[in-house]
């Protein structure tokens, strides 16, 4: 059975985007980006909400942009190779290879996907992740904490959720980013 992983990059005060919807402060440097790539290699399917998909679809053609770093090109290949399941009631279609559109989140369908998948599944976007977490489908949470306080915005976790967690790994990077990996406590 595949692992379902929720991975996020957040400010020290827990926000994935600030009050204006910006997240430019979260852009990883080469060291962090390389580490992220290694985490993403086992992922065979990405689950996205509309906004996260619209952000991530950049990687569909990023390899064509001049001046891309090796780690950016590596991520582009990883992203393009994976399946994408996009949950949206407003998109008419998805403009990416290996992507399909679902109108509503169905916990049982995702549970079935986990059971049948040979590679891990990653959920991206705080709103969709909240639904997946509430359904008890997340096997691992990965958080990159950026050394900045943004004072508000979209929180990486929903306010009305309580899950005991077991710390699996901690890593500190030269730029002050800290990686935390947890699993729900048994």
Backbone as numpy.savetxt, mean C-alpha at the origin, in Angstrom:
# Nx Ny Nz CAx CAy CAz Cx Cy Cz
-1.55 -20.46 1.25 -2.38 -19.28 1.25 -1.50 -18.03 1.25
-1.88 -17.05 0.46 -1.15 -15.79 0.38 -1.37 -14.96 1.64
-0.41 -14.11 1.93 -0.54 -13.14 3.00 -1.17 -11.87 2.43
-2.06 -11.24 3.18 -2.62 -9.95 2.79 -1.94 -8.90 3.65
-1.27 -7.95 3.00 -0.41 -6.98 3.68 -0.94 -5.57 3.44
-1.05 -4.83 4.53 -1.35 -3.40 4.42 -0.07 -2.65 4.70
0.41 -1.93 3.70 1.65 -1.17 3.82 1.34 0.30 3.58
1.91 1.17 4.42 1.66 2.61 4.29 2.91 3.40 4.66
2.98 4.59 4.12 4.01 5.57 4.51 3.25 6.69 5.19
3.60 6.98 6.44 2.84 7.97 7.21 3.77 8.91 7.97
3.24 10.06 8.32 3.94 11.02 9.16 4.03 10.46 10.58
4.86 11.07 11.40 4.99 10.63 12.79 3.66 10.70 13.53
2.81 11.65 13.15 1.50 11.75 13.79 0.43 10.90 13.09
0.86 10.02 12.18 -0.03 8.97 11.66 -0.83 9.28 10.42
-0.43 10.28 9.64 -1.21 10.66 8.46 -0.51 10.24 7.17
-1.30 9.70 6.22 -0.76 9.31 4.92 -0.82 10.47 3.93
-1.63 11.46 4.24 -1.64 12.71 3.48 -2.02 13.82 4.43
-1.58 15.04 4.12 -1.86 16.16 5.02 -3.26 16.72 4.77
-3.58 17.83 5.42 -4.93 18.39 5.35 -5.32 18.86 3.95
-4.33 19.12 3.09 -4.60 19.54 1.71 -4.53 18.36 0.73
-4.35 17.15 1.27 -4.27 15.97 0.41 -2.88 15.72 -0.16
-1.89 16.47 0.31 -0.51 16.31 -0.17 0.21 15.20 0.57
1.12 14.54 -0.12 1.96 13.52 0.51 3.37 13.57 -0.08
3.76 14.72 -0.63 5.10 14.87 -1.20 6.19 14.66 -0.16
5.88 14.91 1.09 6.82 14.72 2.19 7.11 13.23 2.42
6.33 12.35 1.82 6.48 10.90 2.03 7.33 10.22 0.97
7.81 10.97 -0.03 8.60 10.35 -1.11 9.85 9.69 -0.54
10.02 8.39 -0.80 11.18 7.69 -0.23 12.48 8.04 -0.94
13.58 8.06 -0.19 14.89 8.23 -0.81 15.33 6.89 -1.41
16.49 6.84 -2.01 16.95 5.62 -2.69 17.04 4.42 -1.75
17.55 4.63 -0.52 17.70 3.52 0.43 16.34 2.93 0.80
15.39 3.80 1.14 14.05 3.34 1.53 13.34 2.73 0.32
13.46 3.36 -0.83 12.80 2.87 -2.05 13.31 1.47 -2.40
14.59 1.25 -2.28 15.16 -0.08 -2.56 14.59 -1.13 -1.60
14.47 -0.77 -0.33 13.89 -1.67 0.68 12.43 -1.96 0.35
11.68 -0.92 -0.05 10.27 -1.10 -0.45 10.18 -2.08 -1.61
11.06 -1.92 -2.59 11.05 -2.83 -3.74 11.21 -4.28 -3.30
12.11 -4.52 -2.36 12.31 -5.89 -1.87 11.06 -6.42 -1.18
10.33 -5.54 -0.49 9.07 -5.96 0.15 7.99 -6.24 -0.89
8.01 -5.51 -1.98 6.96 -5.62 -3.00 7.16 -6.81 -3.94
8.37 -7.33 -4.05 8.63 -8.43 -5.01 7.70 -9.63 -4.84
7.34 -10.06 -3.63 6.44 -11.22 -3.49 4.97 -10.92 -3.78
4.62 -9.65 -4.01 3.22 -9.27 -4.21 2.79 -9.62 -5.63
1.70 -10.36 -5.72 1.13 -10.72 -7.02 -0.11 -9.94 -7.37
-0.76 -9.36 -6.34 -2.00 -8.61 -6.56 -2.03 -7.40 -5.64
-2.40 -6.26 -6.21 -2.62 -5.03 -5.43 -4.12 -4.76 -5.38
-4.63 -4.47 -4.20 -6.01 -4.02 -4.01 -5.96 -2.51 -3.79
-6.67 -1.76 -4.62 -6.65 -0.30 -4.53 -8.05 0.27 -4.52
-8.19 1.37 -3.78 -9.34 2.24 -3.95 -9.05 3.16 -5.13
-10.05 3.93 -5.54 -9.90 4.80 -6.71 -8.73 5.78 -6.59
-8.66 6.49 -5.50 -7.62 7.53 -5.37 -6.22 6.92 -5.36
-6.04 5.80 -4.67 -4.71 5.17 -4.65 -4.36 4.64 -6.04
-5.33 4.06 -6.72 -5.06 3.58 -8.06 -4.66 4.74 -8.98
-5.38 5.85 -8.89 -5.05 7.00 -9.74 -3.65 7.54 -9.45
-3.19 7.39 -8.24 -1.81 7.77 -7.89 -0.83 6.75 -8.44
-1.11 5.49 -8.25 -0.17 4.43 -8.60 -0.10 4.11 -10.09
-1.12 4.43 -10.86 -1.12 4.11 -12.29 0.02 4.83 -13.01
0.61 5.82 -12.39 1.81 6.47 -12.92 2.87 5.42 -13.29
2.98 4.36 -12.50 4.02 3.35 -12.69 3.79 2.50 -13.93
2.62 2.62 -14.54 2.34 1.90 -15.77 3.28 2.35 -16.90
3.63 3.64 -16.89 4.46 4.19 -17.95 5.71 4.90 -17.41
5.98 4.78 -16.14 7.12 5.48 -15.53 8.44 5.12 -16.18
8.56 3.89 -16.64 9.81 3.45 -17.26 10.12 4.21 -18.55
9.14 4.90 -19.12 9.34 5.67 -20.34 9.81 7.10 -20.06
9.68 7.54 -18.83 10.09 8.90 -18.47 11.62 8.97 -18.38
12.20 10.01 -18.96 13.66 10.12 -18.91 14.16 10.39 -17.48
15.36 9.90 -17.20 16.02 10.20 -15.93 15.56 9.39 -14.74
14.83 8.31 -14.96 14.38 7.48 -13.84 15.58 6.78 -13.19
15.58 6.70 -11.89 16.63 5.99 -11.17 16.45 4.48 -11.34
17.49 3.73 -11.00 17.39 2.26 -11.09 16.30 1.72 -10.17
16.18 2.30 -8.97 15.16 1.79 -8.05 13.75 2.12 -8.54
13.58 3.27 -9.18 12.27 3.62 -9.74 11.93 2.68 -10.90
12.90 2.38 -11.74 12.66 1.45 -12.85 12.35 0.05 -12.32
13.03 -0.34 -11.26 12.78 -1.63 -10.63 11.35 -1.69 -10.11
10.92 -0.64 -9.40 9.55 -0.61 -8.88 8.54 -0.65 -10.01
8.81 0.08 -11.08 7.90 0.09 -12.22 7.69 -1.32 -12.77
8.76 -2.09 -12.88 8.65 -3.48 -13.35 7.85 -4.34 -12.38
8.11 -4.18 -11.08 7.38 -4.94 -10.06 5.89 -4.63 -10.15
5.57 -3.34 -10.24 4.17 -2.90 -10.26 3.46 -3.39 -11.51
4.12 -3.26 -12.65 3.50 -3.67 -13.90 3.21 -5.17 -13.95
4.05 -5.97 -13.31 3.90 -7.43 -13.34 2.73 -7.93 -12.49
2.29 -7.13 -11.54 1.24 -7.56 -10.61 -0.15 -7.28 -11.16
-1.11 -8.08 -10.68 -2.53 -7.83 -10.97 -2.98 -6.67 -10.08
-3.97 -5.92 -10.56 -4.54 -4.82 -9.78 -6.05 -4.98 -9.74
-6.60 -4.94 -8.56 -8.04 -4.99 -8.37 -8.43 -3.62 -7.81
-9.20 -2.86 -8.57 -9.53 -1.48 -8.22 -11.00 -1.40 -7.81
-11.24 -0.91 -6.60 -12.60 -0.77 -6.07 -13.04 0.68 -6.24
-14.06 0.88 -7.09 -14.55 2.23 -7.32 -15.96 2.18 -7.86
-16.79 3.06 -7.36 -18.14 3.23 -7.90 -18.19 4.35 -8.92
-17.11 5.13 -9.03 -17.13 6.30 -9.91 -16.32 6.13 -11.19
-15.31 5.28 -11.18 -14.53 5.07 -12.41 -15.35 4.30 -13.43
-15.27 4.72 -14.69 -15.96 4.00 -15.76 -15.13 2.78 -16.18
-13.81 2.92 -16.10 -12.91 1.83 -16.47 -11.56 2.09 -15.81
-10.67 1.11 -15.89 -9.32 1.28 -15.37 -8.35 1.27 -16.55
-7.45 2.23 -16.54 -6.55 2.44 -17.68 -5.17 1.83 -17.42
-5.15 0.56 -17.12 -3.89 -0.11 -16.83 -4.00 -1.58 -17.23
-2.92 -2.09 -17.77 -2.88 -3.52 -18.06 -2.95 -4.28 -16.74
-3.47 -5.47 -16.76 -3.53 -6.34 -15.59 -4.37 -5.75 -14.46
-5.32 -4.88 -14.81 -6.19 -4.28 -13.80 -7.64 -4.58 -14.13
-8.42 -4.78 -13.07 -9.86 -4.94 -13.28 -10.61 -4.13 -12.22
-11.80 -3.76 -12.57 -12.61 -2.87 -11.75 -13.68 -3.66 -11.02
-13.83 -3.38 -9.74 -14.91 -3.92 -8.91 -15.66 -2.74 -8.33
-16.97 -2.81 -8.32 -17.77 -1.69 -7.82 -17.81 -1.64 -6.29
-17.86 -2.80 -5.64 -18.00 -2.84 -4.19 -16.98 -3.80 -3.59
-16.52 -3.48 -2.39 -15.63 -4.37 -1.66 -16.45 -5.56 -1.16
-15.97 -6.75 -1.41 -16.62 -7.98 -0.98 -15.60 -8.79 -0.19
-15.77 -8.80 1.13 -14.81 -9.47 2.02 -14.67 -10.95 1.67
-15.77 -11.61 1.35 -15.70 -13.04 1.04 -14.94 -13.29 -0.26
-15.09 -12.41 -1.23 -14.33 -12.55 -2.49 -12.84 -12.37 -2.22
-12.48 -11.43 -1.36 -11.06 -11.23 -1.02 -10.54 -12.41 -0.23
-11.34 -12.96 0.66 -10.95 -14.16 1.40 -10.67 -15.31 0.42
-11.52 -15.46 -0.58 -11.31 -16.47 -1.61 -10.07 -16.20 -2.44
-9.82 -14.95 -2.73 -8.61 -14.56 -3.46 -7.37 -14.96 -2.67
-7.38 -14.70 -1.37 -6.26 -15.08 -0.51 -6.03 -16.59 -0.53
-7.11 -17.33 -0.43 -6.99 -18.79 -0.39 -6.42 -19.36 -1.68
-6.75 -18.74 -2.81 -6.31 -19.26 -4.09 -5.03 -18.66 -4.63
-4.54 -17.61 -4.01 -3.36 -16.90 -4.53 -2.06 -17.61 -4.15
-1.15 -17.63 -5.09 0.18 -18.19 -4.84 1.16 -17.12 -4.36
0.83 -15.87 -4.65 1.69 -14.76 -4.24 0.91 -13.84 -3.32
1.62 -13.02 -2.55 0.99 -12.14 -1.58 0.10 -11.10 -2.23
-0.76 -10.52 -1.41 -1.71 -9.50 -1.81 -1.43 -8.27 -0.96
-1.44 -7.11 -1.59 -1.19 -5.86 -0.87 -2.40 -4.96 -1.02
-2.82 -4.34 0.06 -3.91 -3.37 0.00 -3.30 -1.99 0.14
-3.70 -1.09 -0.77 -3.18 0.27 -0.75 -4.31 1.28 -0.64
-4.12 2.24 0.22 -5.12 3.28 0.43 -5.81 3.08 1.75
-5.87 4.13 2.54 -6.40 4.04 3.91 -7.87 3.65 3.96
-8.67 4.15 3.03 -10.11 3.85 3.08 -10.38 2.38 2.79
-9.77 1.85 1.74 -9.95 0.43 1.43 -9.32 -0.44 2.52
-8.14 -0.04 2.99 -7.47 -0.80 4.05 -8.36 -0.89 5.29
-9.09 0.16 5.60 -10.00 0.14 6.76 -11.04 -0.96 6.60
-11.58 -1.12 5.39 -12.57 -2.17 5.14 -11.94 -3.57 5.27
-10.74 -3.71 4.74 -10.04 -5.00 4.80 -9.67 -5.33 6.24
-9.23 -4.33 7.00 -8.90 -4.54 8.41 -10.14 -4.92 9.21
-11.24 -4.22 8.99 -12.48 -4.52 9.71 -12.99 -5.93 9.41
-12.70 -6.41 8.21 -13.12 -7.76 7.82 -12.18 -8.83 8.36
-11.12 -8.41 9.04 -10.17 -9.36 9.63 -9.32 -10.09 8.61
-9.06 -9.47 7.47 -8.33 -10.14 6.39 -6.83 -9.82 6.35
-6.40 -8.84 7.13 -5.00 -8.41 7.07 -4.13 -9.34 7.93
-3.07 -9.86 7.30 -2.12 -10.72 7.99 -0.91 -9.97 8.51
-0.65 -8.81 7.91 0.55 -8.06 8.28 0.33 -6.59 7.98
0.82 -5.74 8.88 0.81 -4.29 8.67 2.25 -3.82 8.60
2.57 -3.05 7.57 3.90 -2.51 7.39 3.77 -0.99 7.35
4.47 -0.31 8.25 4.37 1.14 8.32 5.76 1.75 8.22
5.89 2.69 7.30 7.09 3.51 7.20 6.75 4.85 7.84
7.40 5.18 8.96 7.14 6.42 9.67 8.17 7.46 9.22
7.66 8.54 8.62 8.51 9.63 8.11 8.68 10.65 9.23
9.90 11.14 9.45 10.13 12.08 10.55 9.60 13.49 10.24
8.28 13.59 10.22 7.60 14.87 10.02 6.26 14.79 10.74
5.81 15.92 11.27 4.48 16.03 11.86 3.70 16.96 10.94
2.57 16.49 10.41 1.80 17.29 9.46 0.55 17.90 10.07
0.16 17.46 11.27 -0.90 18.11 12.01 -2.33 17.77 11.63
-2.53 16.87 10.71 -3.89 16.48 10.33 -3.91 15.99 8.90
-5.05 15.43 8.53 -5.21 14.90 7.18 -5.91 13.56 7.22
-5.46 12.64 6.37 -6.04 11.30 6.33 -5.15 10.36 7.13
-5.73 9.77 8.16 -5.00 8.87 9.04 -4.81 7.52 8.37
-3.71 6.85 8.68 -3.43 5.56 8.03 -4.31 4.44 8.55
-4.91 4.61 9.74 -5.81 3.62 10.32 -7.14 4.28 10.68
-8.23 3.52 10.62 -9.52 4.10 11.01 -9.57 4.32 12.52
-10.35 5.31 12.94 -10.45 5.64 14.37 -11.19 4.60 15.19
-12.11 3.86 14.57 -12.98 2.97 15.33 -12.55 1.50 15.26
-11.26 1.27 15.18 -10.75 -0.09 15.05 -9.79 -0.40 16.19
-9.94 -1.59 16.75 -9.02 -2.01 17.82 -8.50 -3.40 17.47
-7.18 -3.52 17.30 -6.53 -4.78 16.99 -5.24 -4.86 17.80
-5.08 -5.91 18.57 -3.81 -6.12 19.27 -2.79 -6.61 18.23
-1.59 -6.08 18.29 -0.57 -6.40 17.29 0.69 -6.96 17.95
1.38 -7.76 17.17 2.67 -8.31 17.60 3.75 -7.72 16.70
4.77 -7.10 17.32 5.86 -6.51 16.56 6.74 -7.60 15.98
6.97 -7.56 14.66 7.79 -8.55 13.98 9.16 -8.01 13.58
9.22 -6.70 13.29 10.47 -6.15 12.77 10.48 -4.63 12.92
11.68 -4.10 13.17 11.91 -2.66 13.20 13.18 -2.40 12.43
13.17 -1.36 11.61 14.39 -0.97 10.90 14.43 0.54 10.79
15.58 1.11 11.09 15.77 2.56 10.97 16.67 2.84 9.77
16.31 3.86 9.00 17.07 4.26 7.82 17.86 5.54 8.11
18.86 5.79 7.30 19.75 6.94 7.49 19.00 8.27 7.47
17.90 8.35 6.70 17.15 9.61 6.60 16.17 9.82 7.76
16.16 8.91 8.74 15.28 9.04 9.89 13.96 8.29 9.77
13.68 7.73 8.60 12.47 6.91 8.43 12.63 5.63 9.24
11.55 5.21 9.87 11.54 3.97 10.63 10.48 3.05 10.03
10.88 1.80 9.80 9.98 0.77 9.28 9.54 -0.11 10.43
8.23 -0.32 10.54 7.63 -1.17 11.57 6.78 -2.23 10.88
6.96 -3.48 11.28 6.18 -4.57 10.71 5.49 -5.32 11.84
4.17 -5.46 11.73 3.34 -6.10 12.75 2.46 -7.18 12.13
2.05 -8.11 12.97 0.97 -9.02 12.61 -0.09 -8.93 13.69
-1.35 -9.18 13.34 -2.37 -9.24 14.39 -1.98 -10.31 15.41
-2.13 -10.01 16.69 -1.77 -10.95 17.76 -2.69 -12.15 17.69
-2.13 -13.32 17.96 -2.95 -14.54 17.93 -3.85 -14.63 19.12
